[in-house]
Amino acid sequence: MNYINVPFHNNSSEQAIRMVKVKQKISGCFRSQHGAKRHSVLLSVIETAKKQHINTLKAIEILLNGSLAFSG
């Protein structure tokens, strides 16, 4: 309640994890633990980039180059 720029609800967090649930409903599961981890990391990067108003493709490119760091 002290910070006006912090929302008082968690709707954005729930929407961010919605794609995992959609993936689970469509395909049932991941084929491997490695695939599930990769999906989680990629989804996390995409959602963080969106929230920080960074071009999603640029964030993925930076991730693949190994120099990704979001400002806090």
Secondary structure, 3 states (H helix, E strand, C coil): CCCCCCCCCCHHHHHHHHHHHHHHHHHCCCCCHHHHHHHHHHHHHHHHHHHCCCCHHHHHHHHHHCCCCCCC
